[in-house]
Amino acid sequence: MPTMPRRLFLVRHGETEGPSSLRFFGRTDIPLAEEGRTQIRRVQEALAGVAFDASFTSPLSRARESARILLDGRGPMPRVVHAFREIDFGRIEGLTEAEIREREPDFYRAWRVERTSTGYPDGETLEGFRLRVVEAFDRLEEEGAVRGTALVVAHRGTVRALLSRLLGPAGWDRRDLLLGLGGWMSFVENASWEVERISPA
């Protein structure tokens, strides 16, 4: 009997009390807002027929609570993967874009105007962050932990990094696959990982 191909679901956490749609929260542990819980309940409804064999989450509470709501007792308890936390934004952590432009004009110019920035002031580099996430996923693969139908609940940046692992380096820049708050996508593994469905939220 042929084996079923593996499937992988990537889910971005819901809105936070910040709110995260306006401020750059990375390492800061901001809890979900009620709006975020509602967003994740919609994901739960959309994936009601999916049985998960393995699940993983960022250690940050906005992702852990999103995973608990989504699973709601159906499937294994999510395994916390510390390397799946969001990028460290350094000095711009918690700021709005307007505040960044005012307080960090040199960085802002390189980041938004010249598009030459490779990371964040006193924070992580983009490549260092990407490698952190990819190497953690590879370790899970080596353990055989990413099995059957698996779920990862994390952050926008974490999802981007995983896209570079699943779809190759160009996956990092796939703007058509960027997830909004409470967005999700699924992949199926045939000869390689392929996008199956996407609900960007």
N, C-alpha and C positions, 0 to 999 in steps of 0.2 A: 504493500500500500504506500503510495507516495506521501511524503511528509508535507504538511502545510507550510507555506513560506512564513517567515517571521513578519510581524507587523510592529511598528513603533509609532506611538502617538506622542507628539510634543504639544504641551499646553502652556500658555503664558498665564501667570497669576492674574487675578482681578485688580480693580482699582483699589488704591490704598488711601489711608486717611490723609495723605500728603497734600494734594493728590499726585500720584506718580506720573500722570499725563502732563503735568505742568512743571514739575521739579525733577532734577536729575538725582534720583536715589539709587545708589548702588549698594555699598556695604552697609548702609544704615538700615536697621531692622524696623521698618515701618509696617504696622498691622494693616490687614484688610479693612476697607470701609464696607458699610452695608451694601453699597452699590457693587463693590467687588464680589461680595458673596452672591448677590443676585446674578452677576455675570457668570460665575462658576456654576451656579445651579442650572443655568441655560446649557452650559457645556455638558453637565451631568445628564440632562434630558436628551441632548443630541447623541450622547454615547451610551445611552441606557442599555443597548443590546450588546455592548462589547464586554467580554470577560477578560480581565487582565491577569496575566501570569506573573508579572513582575512590575514593580513601580519604584520610581526614584524621585527625589525632590531635593531642591536647594535647602540649606539649613535655615534660611530666612523665613520668618513667620508668615509673610504674605504668600509664600509658595507652599509652606507646610500646611497652612489652613486650607488653601485652595485644593491641595491634594486630598485632605481629609473629606472635604465637602464632595469632591468629585467621586471618590471611591465609596464613601458612605457604607463601609462594611462589606462591599462586594469586591473581593480581591485582596491580595496581600498588603499588609501595612507598608507604606512607602519607606524605602531605605534612604536615609539622608546621605547625600553625597556633597561633602563640603566644597569640593571644587566646582560644583554647579551654581555657587552663589554668583550674583551679578558682579560686573566689573567695579573696581574701586575708582571712583571719579576724582579722588584727590581733593584739591582745593575747590572744585566746583560742585562737590557733593552737596545736595539739598538745595541748590540754587535754581532759579528760573533762567531761561535763556537771556532775558533782559538784564538780570543781575550779573550773569557771566560777562555780557558785553561791557557792562559798566566796571566791574571789578577786575576783570582779567582781559584787558583789551588786546594785548599781544597774542595771547592764546586764542581769543575769539577770532581774530583776523586769520590766524593759521588754520583754525578749525572750520569756520563757516565761510570765509571769503576765499582764501587761497587753497583750501582743501589739502593742506600739506601736513596737518597734525597726525602724529602716529600714536598718540596716547593722551593722557590727562595730567595736568600739573600736580606733582607729588602723588600721583595715582599710578594706575597700571598702564602699560603700553597695550595697544590693541593686539599685537601679535603674542605678547606674553599671556594675555587673558585667553585668547583663542587656544593657545597650546595647553593652558591649564585645563580647560574644559575638554578638549579633544583627548588629552592623555588620560583623563579620568574615565571617559567613555571607553577608551581602548582597554583600560584595566578591567572594567566591567565585562567587556567582551571576552577578554582572556580568561576570566573566571567562569564564563558561561552564564553570567547573571542576566544578560539581555536575551531572554528566551521567550518563545511563543509570541504572545501579544504583550508588549511592554509599554509603559507609560513614563514620561518624564514631565514633571511640573516644575517650571523654573521661570526664567526671566527673558526679556527680549534679547539681550546680549547673549545669554547662554544658548538660546535657540539659534541665533546667527552662527555662533561657533559650531554648534552641532551640524548645521547645514553644510559647513565647510568640510566636516568629516563624512557626512552621508552622501553628499553630491559632488565632492571634490572642491578644490580651492575656490572656484567661482561661486560656490554656494553662499559664501560670506556676503557677497554683493548682490544676491537675488532679492531685489526690492519687492518683487511680486510675491515673495514668500514671507515678508515681514508681518509679524502678528501684532494686532492691537491687544489691549487688555481683555483677558478672557477669550482670546483667539486660540485656535488649535489647528493642527494639521496631522495627517497620518501618512506613513510610508509603508510600502511593502517591499520585501527583499526577494528579488528573483536572481538574476545574475549579479545585480547590484541593487542598492537601495533606490527606490523610485517613489516620487510623490504620488499618493493615492487620492487624498482629499484635502481640502483646505477650507477653513472657516475663519477668515482673518479678524472677525468681530468688528 
